[in-house]
């Protein structure tokens, strides 16, 4: 009986993954060879830094952080709203608050209501273009509804886990609620890396519409790898830095092609991906 319950649990949690909300953008497809070649390129950068003393370029301190934040944020917000309205991405509206956090970690995040950029990130970026790439990525998370999708996915996994816990209890097996917690964890992590890649892709279009140099966006991930070499290869909740570089390069070519052929500079979405009015 325990074996049957365990098999049923695996089946139900697999169904939870199938039921979870998925990314909707048609992000570029990547080959294993392309990613492996970029891993080698990024590892070479890290090795060269080690050979020269072992430390990447120091972060900058400058007195105009807030002005840069406001200048870039204003353009990114406007461009994001144009894409959001053009593709009917949101029913609730297309504008979000941009907030500067006095925190020297190399980080930024979106929470469904805000785009939060840490001062450590502004010290790290080398230009308005790189800052725009970061801001546009986080804004894309909000515009594509990723935070709410992860909450919904966690709920789906939790509810199915509760059902399995109840079934186990009816058979005299005390799971201690572990299956419901596992289901919740599976739900919140499902498609997490894919959501990140989608935010990179949609974010690049926001950056393009804002008038920034999109060719500078991929290299940001090479510089990130200099700070954290493990991220060249590691994939869990986020794609590896090598994967992100290759995907962004392909998106750069996609946008260039659309510009050359006078096509709308809008990300490609699946046919049923837009929100209803």
C-alpha positions, 0 to 999 in steps of 0.5 A: 500500500505504501508503494501505491501511495508513493506512486500516486503521489508522484503521478499527482505531483507530475500532474501539478506541474502540467497544470501550472502556468507556463511562459507565453513568449516564443523565446529563441531556441538554443542548441547544446553546442551553442551554450557549451561554446559560450561556457568555454568563452566565459570560463576563459574570461574568468581564467584571464582575470585570475591570471591577472590577479584574481579580481574582476573590475571594482564597482564604481561609486558615483554621486548621481546614482539616483539621477541615473536610476530615475533617468533610465527608469522613466524611459524603461517604464514608458517603453514597457507600457507601450509593449504591454498595451500593444500586446494587451498583456495586462488587464490591470494596467501597464505601469509599475513603481520603480524603487531604489533600494539602499543595498550594496548586494548585486541584485534586483527584483520584481514583486508584482507591484514594484521594480526594485533596483539595489544600489549595488547593481547601479555601482556594478553596471557600466552604462545606462544601457546595462542598467536599462537591461536590468530594469527592463528584465525586472519590469518584464517579470511584472508585465508577463505576470510571473509573480502571480503565476508562481503564486498560482503554481504554488497553490496548485501544487499545495492543493494536490499535495494536501489531497495526497496527504489526506489519502495517505492518512486514510491508509494509516500513513502519517506523512506529516504534511510533507507531501503538501509542502513538496507540492507547494515547492514544486509548484513555485519552482516550476518554470522558474528558469523559463520565466527568467528567460522570458523576462530576458527576452521581453526585457530586451524588447523593452530596452530596444523600444526605450532606445538603448543599445541592445547589443550591450545586454548579452555582455552583462552576463559575461561580467556577471560570470566574472563575479560568480563563475559558478553561474556559468554552468549552474541552472536551477531557478535561473538559466545559466549565464552562458544560456542567457548570453546565447539567448539574448544574442539571438534575440538581438538578431531577431530585433535587428531583423524586425527593424530591417524589415519594418516589422513592429518591435514587439516580442513574439507570443503564443497565439493564445497568450494575450489578455482579454480586454 
